[in-house]
Structure formats: C-alpha cells, structure tokens
Amino acid sequence: MSVTDLPAAPGEAAREAVATSTTAGAELVQLLTPEGERVHHPDYDVDLTDDQYRDLYRDLVLVRRIDVEATALQRQGELGIWAALLGQEAAQVGSGRALRDKDFAFPTYREHGVAWCKGVDPLTLLGLFRGASNGGWDPQEKRFNLYTIVIGSQTLHATGYAMGITKDGAVGSDDGEAVIAYFGDGASSQGDVNEAFVWASVYNAPVVFFCQNNQWGISTPTTSQSRIPLYKRAEGFGFPGVRVDGNDVLASYAVTRKALDAARNGQGPTLVEAFTYRMGAHTTSDDPTRYRLASELEAWKLKDPLERMKSFLYKQQLVDSAFFEQLESDADALAARIRKGCLEMPDPEPLSIFDDVYDEQTPLLQEQRAAFGAYLAGFEAGH
C-alpha cells in the first residue's frame, strides 16, 4: 500500500470538510443560482407557468411569516417551544409542492412548510407547541403524519407504511402512491434511519428519504458525523442518492418530483440530501452563537432562498409592485390570524388526554382515567 492509499487523518479530513462547509461541490443539483439566474440540469428541470413561479415565491414568504410569528409568540410566553425553519423554506416548499394529494408525508417537528403545502392549518401546529392539543391532528385527513419528536423514528414509520402500499398493489404506475420521510443531518446518524434504509431497499418500498442537511445537528456539525456527503450513503444500501441545493426551490421541486415518480412507478427508494442551512436556532431553547461562527451565518445569508427566488422573478419580469404589496398584505393578515387564534385557544379538558390513546379504551386505561379523575376531583372538593 502506498502513502496515497492511506486514509486521511481525522484532523485533516475535518479541516478539509470545514473548508467546504458552505459549498456543496459539483454534484449539487441547482436550477437557480444564489443571484437568481436560471440554469438548467440535464436530469432535473422544470418548466412552470408564470403563475406557478409566483405561487412558489408566495409560499416561501408566507411560510417564513408563519415561522417568524410563531417564534415571536414563543418569546412572549405564548408557546412552550418552537422549532424554527428559517433558511429551510425552499427545501420544504419545493419538496412539499412536488407531493400529490394521495402521497403521504412523515415529518419531524420542523416541517411547517411541508404542512403548509399539504393544507394543514398553521394554528394546528401551534396548538401542539402551546400544549392546547393532545397530539395534533388526523394524519389521514391531509396525508400528513403527526410531528415526531423521537429523532429519526418517523423514517421507520414511513418505510412500514410504504411497504404496506406495495402489499396493497398501489404502486407500479404513474397513478400510484408514494411516501416521503423528512429528517435532518443529525438524525442520519440514528440507528432508526439506517434500519429504515435497509428495509426500504430490501422491500423496494416506494419511499423518498428527504434529508435536510442544515449543517448542524443541534450543536454538532455535519462534518463530525460523516466523512462523505450524506447522499452517498444511499449507495451502501443499494438505492440512489442525490444532493440538491436546498436553498433553491425550483431544484428542490424538480429532484423530489423525480424521486417520487420513481417510487410510485415501482423503482424503490431514493435518498435526497437537501444542502441547506439553519439560519436560526435549533429550537427557541438553543443559542447557536455558542457553537458556530457569525461569519458562517453571513455567508449563508447570501444564499437566502427567498431573495434568490425574488431576484429570479424580477429578472424574468414576472412581478410588479402591486404583486409585492398584495403579498405583504396577505402575510400581515395571516400573521394576525395566527396570533389571534393562538391566544384564543382553549385549554383541553384534562381527562381528554385518555381519549385517543387507543381506538378502544382498555381496562387499564379506564382504571387510569378513573384514578386521574378522582385526583382532579380532590382539588374541587378542597382536599
């Protein structure tokens, strides 16, 4: 073995990775440059109408406004916690708009943009973070599963659901059903995620694994979790992987659409790594200034997904001042509705926590409910 065959020392690999922490390499699928210039890709492209381009920008703006308003509500003590998506709007809106009505999404706890695209009311999300609901919503109603706090476990749920689709014969044609599982770069180190890769590959499950690599698993950089790009991990499990510019809404849409089409046509899973950046805190209980440099954040601000799409619209002469005035008014109205609705949320009846644990109440659950009811009654009686 020659010296050149030897693997790089850990420190050397880390230094090389850090040097490229704000760039993704030549393998990146991109349709919009950070300056808003339209480029084309031989395998992934889109040709949308003017209205569709404008609608994507509208989604980006409204999703960011939801996020900003929720963050403010938490800071004012109206939410217990909030997981911001600032900087990740393009990855979520692009992938979310690629989903068809029958496709099923399995989120983490940060997919507010995907929820918006699937028609979930933002107040439904806020109810969970306010503690005004006992778990969320009916997953079947919008084909959008419950938010998952246990890191990475939703990938197993998604894979199992996708395997069920195969058993039901709902794949193998362009009219088939597909599943998408969202997770972050930090979750990619979890056993659940890798187990999901194994099952999805072996059973050719119609699932797209959508990894939002926002560079930080809380305070752990991606460079401390993998010595290769995350999308290349798929090769070891026997299915394709692709890295997309997660700050490019058009590329995120194109790549996810193709991966979903492959899944519903019986071609099995795909791993999509959306190379993006979490411009805010991991959650409102986090202080990112303790572990990352301000210069890194400033470098990524130049790739802001909203500014990129806005520049594109201007350069293509697809918008005018009236469009932005109307959008600003719509965003203000949405923010006002969110704030009013959040503050007016009634507290849930304490005993309702037992209602949706199982489809039918078990004897043990009934016993626990009765005991808790007696405990609450003691306060009313002055005991």
C-alpha positions in Angstrom: 0.0 0.0 0.0 1.4 3.4 -0.9 1.1 6.5 1.1 -1.5 7.9 -1.2 -3.7 4.9 -0.5 -3.8 5.7 3.2 -7.0 7.4 4.6 -6.7 11.0 5.6 -6.1 11.6 9.3 -9.2 12.6 11.2 -8.0 16.1 11.8 -7.1 16.5 8.1 -10.4 15.3 7.0 -12.2 17.6 9.4 -10.2 20.6 8.2 -11.0 19.8 4.6 -14.7 19.4 5.4 -14.8 22.6 7.3 -13.3 24.4 4.4 -16.2 23.4 2.3 -19.0 23.7 4.9 -20.7 26.4 2.9 -20.3 24.8 -0.5 -21.7 21.5 -1.7 -19.5 20.6 -4.7 -20.0 19.9 -8.3 -22.6 17.2 -7.7 -25.1 19.7 -6.4 -28.3 19.9 -8.5 -29.2 23.6 -9.0 -31.6 25.4 -11.2 -31.3 28.9 -9.6 -28.0 30.5 -8.7 -27.8 32.5 -5.5 -28.1 35.6 -7.7 -31.4 34.3 -9.1 -30.0 33.3 -12.5 -31.9 30.4 -14.2 -29.7 27.5 -15.1 -30.6 24.0 -16.5 -29.7 20.5 -15.5 -29.7 17.5 -17.9 -31.5 15.2 -15.5 -33.6 17.6 -13.4 -35.5 20.6 -14.8 -38.8 22.4 -14.5 -40.9 24.4 -16.9 -43.6 26.1 -14.9 -46.1 28.8 -15.8 -45.7 32.3 -14.6 -48.4 31.9 -12.0 -46.7 28.7 -10.7 -43.4 30.6 -10.3 -45.2 33.4 -8.4 -47.1 30.9 -6.3 -43.8 29.3 -5.2 -42.5 32.6 -4.0 -45.8 33.4 -2.3 -45.4 30.1 -0.4 -41.9 30.9 0.7 -42.9 34.3 2.0 -46.0 33.1 3.9 -44.2 30.1 5.4 -41.4 32.4 6.7 -44.0 34.7 8.1 -45.6 31.8 10.0 -42.3 30.9 11.4 -41.4 34.4 12.4 -44.8 34.9 14.1 -44.5 31.6 16.0 -41.0 32.5 17.2 -42.3 35.8 18.5 -45.2 34.1 20.2 -42.8 31.7 22.0 -40.6 34.6 23.1 -43.7 36.3 24.6 -44.5 33.1 26.6 -47.5 32.0 24.4 -45.8 28.8 23.1 -43.8 26.4 25.2 -41.1 26.0 22.5 -40.8 26.4 18.7 -38.6 24.7 16.2 -37.8 27.3 13.5 -37.3 26.6 9.8 -35.6 29.9 9.0 -33.4 29.3 5.9 -35.0 25.9 5.0 -38.1 27.3 3.3 -37.1 26.3 -0.2 -36.3 22.7 0.7 -39.7 22.3 2.3 -41.8 24.2 -0.1 -40.1 22.7 -3.2 -40.5 19.2 -1.9 -43.9 19.8 -0.5 -45.3 21.1 -3.8 -43.9 18.1 -5.5 -46.3 15.9 -3.5 -49.6 14.8 -5.0 -52.7 14.7 -2.9 -52.5 10.9 -2.2 -48.8 11.0 -1.3 -48.2 10.6 2.4 -45.6 12.8 4.3 -43.9 11.8 7.5 -42.4 14.9 9.2 -40.1 15.6 12.1 -41.1 18.6 14.2 -39.8 21.3 11.8 -41.7 20.7 8.6 -44.0 23.7 8.9 -43.5 24.5 5.2 -44.5 21.0 4.1 -47.5 21.2 6.4 -48.5 24.4 4.6 -48.2 22.7 1.2 -50.3 19.8 2.4 -53.1 22.2 3.6 -52.5 21.8 7.4 -53.7 25.0 9.2 -50.7 26.7 10.9 -52.8 27.0 14.1 -53.0 23.2 14.2 -49.2 23.2 14.5 -49.2 26.0 17.1 -51.7 24.1 19.2 -49.2 21.3 19.7 -46.4 23.7 20.8 -48.8 25.6 23.0 -50.0 22.5 24.8 -53.5 23.1 23.7 -53.9 19.8 21.9 -53.2 16.2 23.0 -51.1 15.3 20.0 -52.1 17.2 16.9 -54.4 16.1 14.1 -55.9 13.3 12.0 -52.9 12.2 9.8 -55.3 10.7 7.1 -57.1 14.0 6.6 -54.2 15.8 4.8 -52.0 12.8 4.3 -49.6 14.4 6.8 -48.4 12.3 9.8 -48.1 13.7 13.3 -44.9 15.6 14.2 -42.3 13.2 15.6 -40.1 14.2 18.5 -38.2 10.9 18.8 -35.3 11.6 16.4 -35.4 9.5 13.2 -38.3 7.2 14.2 -40.6 8.6 11.5 -38.4 7.0 8.8 -39.3 3.6 10.1 -43.0 4.6 10.2 -42.8 5.9 6.7 -41.0 2.7 5.5 -43.5 0.5 7.1 -46.4 2.5 5.5 -44.7 2.3 2.1 -44.2 -1.4 2.4 -48.0 -1.6 3.1 -48.6 0.3 -0.1 -46.7 -2.2 -2.0 -48.7 -5.1 -0.4 -51.9 -3.3 -1.4 -50.7 -3.0 -5.0 -50.8 0.8 -5.0 -47.5 1.1 -6.9 -46.2 0.2 -10.3 -47.8 3.0 -12.4 -47.7 6.8 -12.7 -51.0 6.9 -10.8 -49.5 5.1 -7.8 -49.0 6.4 -4.3 -45.6 7.5 -2.8 -44.3 8.3 0.7 -41.8 10.9 1.8 -39.9 10.9 5.1 -38.2 14.0 6.4 -35.3 14.1 8.7 -32.2 16.1 9.4 -28.4 15.6 9.1 -28.3 14.9 12.8 -30.9 12.2 12.6 -28.9 10.5 9.8 -26.6 9.1 12.5 -29.5 7.4 14.3 -30.0 3.7 14.1 -33.7 4.0 13.2 -32.8 5.9 10.0 -30.3 3.3 8.8 -32.6 0.5 9.7 -35.3 2.2 7.6 -32.8 2.3 4.7 -32.3 -1.4 5.0 -36.0 -2.3 5.0 -36.9 0.2 2.2 -34.1 -1.2 0.0 -34.8 -4.9 0.5 -38.5 -4.5 0.0 -38.2 -1.9 -2.7 -40.5 0.4 -0.8 -42.0 3.5 -2.6 -40.4 6.0 -0.2 -38.3 9.1 -0.6 -35.9 9.9 2.2 -35.6 13.6 2.3 -32.7 14.7 4.5 -32.5 18.4 5.2 -28.8 18.9 5.8 -28.8 22.2 7.6 -25.2 21.7 8.6 -25.9 21.4 12.3 -27.4 18.6 14.4 -28.2 21.0 17.3 -24.5 21.9 18.1 -22.8 19.1 16.2 -21.6 20.0 12.7 -22.3 17.5 9.8 -18.5 17.3 9.4 -18.4 15.5 12.7 -20.9 12.9 11.6 -19.8 11.8 8.2 -16.6 11.8 6.1 -18.6 11.6 2.9 -21.5 13.6 1.6 -24.7 12.3 3.2 -26.4 11.4 -0.1 -23.6 8.9 -0.9 -24.7 6.8 2.0 -27.6 5.5 -0.1 -25.2 3.6 -2.3 -24.2 1.3 0.5 -27.9 0.4 1.0 -28.5 -0.3 -2.7 -30.6 2.7 -3.8 -29.8 6.0 -5.5 -28.9 9.3 -3.7 -28.8 12.8 -5.0 -27.7 16.1 -3.5 -29.9 19.2 -4.3 -29.4 22.8 -3.5 -31.9 23.1 -0.6 -32.0 26.9 -0.9 -33.2 26.6 -4.5 -37.0 26.0 -4.5 -37.0 25.0 -8.2 -34.3 22.4 -7.8 -35.9 21.0 -4.6 -39.2 20.7 -6.5 -37.6 19.0 -9.6 -35.5 16.5 -7.7 -38.3 15.5 -5.3 -40.8 15.1 -8.1 -38.5 12.8 -10.0 -37.8 10.7 -6.9 -41.5 10.4 -6.1 -42.3 9.4 -9.6 -39.6 6.7 -9.4 -41.1 5.5 -6.1 -44.7 5.3 -7.4 -43.6 3.5 -10.5 -42.0 0.7 -8.5 -38.4 1.8 -8.7 -38.0 1.8 -4.9 -36.5 4.4 -2.6 -34.3 7.4 -3.2 -32.3 9.5 -0.7 -32.4 13.2 -1.3 -30.0 15.4 0.6 -31.1 19.0 0.5 -28.0 21.0 1.2 -29.3 24.0 3.1 -28.6 25.9 6.3 -30.5 26.6 9.6 -30.2 30.3 9.9 -31.8 30.4 13.3 -31.6 28.4 16.4 -32.3 24.6 16.6 -35.3 25.5 18.8 -36.1 28.5 20.8 -34.3 26.9 23.8 -31.0 26.9 21.8 -28.3 29.6 21.5 -26.4 29.0 18.2 -23.9 31.7 18.9 -22.2 29.4 21.5 -21.1 26.9 18.8 -21.0 28.5 15.3 -19.2 31.4 13.8 -21.1 34.6 12.8 -19.1 34.6 9.5 -20.7 31.2 8.6 -24.2 32.6 9.0 -23.3 35.7 7.0 -22.0 33.5 4.1 -25.3 31.6 4.0 -27.4 34.8 4.2 -26.1 35.5 0.7 -27.9 32.3 -0.4 -31.2 33.2 1.2 -33.9 31.1 -0.6 -36.5 34.0 -0.6 -34.1 36.5 -2.0 -33.0 34.1 -4.7 -36.5 33.5 -5.9 -37.3 37.1 -5.7 -34.4 38.0 -7.9 -35.5 35.4 -10.4 -39.0 36.8 -10.6 -37.6 40.3 -11.1 -35.1 39.2 -13.8 -37.9 37.3 -15.7 -40.2 40.4 -15.3 -42.9 38.2 -13.7 -43.8 40.6 -10.9 -44.6 44.2 -10.2 -45.0 46.4 -7.2 -48.7 45.5 -6.9 -47.8 41.8 -6.5 -45.5 42.5 -3.6 -48.0 44.9 -2.0 -50.7 42.3 -2.1 -48.4 39.6 -0.8 -47.3 41.8 2.1 -50.9 42.4 2.9 -51.7 38.7 2.8 -48.7 37.9 5.1 -49.9 40.5 7.6 -53.4 39.1 7.6 -52.0 35.6 8.1 -49.9 36.7 11.0 -52.8 38.4 12.6 -54.9 35.3 12.3 -52.2 33.2 13.8 -51.7 35.5 16.7 -55.4 35.9 17.4 -56.1 32.2 17.0 -53.2 31.2 19.3 -54.2 33.5 22.1 -57.8 32.3 21.9 -57.0 28.5 22.0 -59.0 26.9 24.9 -57.1 24.6 27.2 -58.1 21.0 26.7 -60.3 19.1 29.2 -57.7 17.3 31.4 -59.4 13.9 31.1 -59.4 14.1 27.3 -55.8 13.0 27.4 -57.1 9.5 27.6 -59.5 9.7 24.6 -57.1 9.0 21.7 -54.5 6.7 23.2 -56.2 3.6 21.7 -59.0 3.1 19.2 -60.9 1.4 22.1 -60.2 2.1 25.7 -58.6 -0.8 27.6 -59.4 -1.8 31.1 -56.1 -0.5 32.3 -56.7 2.9 30.6 -60.1 3.1 32.1 -58.6 2.5 35.5 -56.0 5.2 35.0 -58.7 7.6 33.8 -60.8 7.0 36.8 -57.8 7.5 39.1 -56.8 10.7 37.5 -60.5 11.9 37.6 -60.6 11.2 41.3 -57.3 13.1 41.8 -58.7 16.2 40.0 -62.0 16.0 41.9 -60.0 16.2 45.1 -58.9 19.7 44.2 -62.5 20.7 43.6 -63.5 19.3 47.0 -60.8 21.3 48.7 -58.7 18.4 49.7 
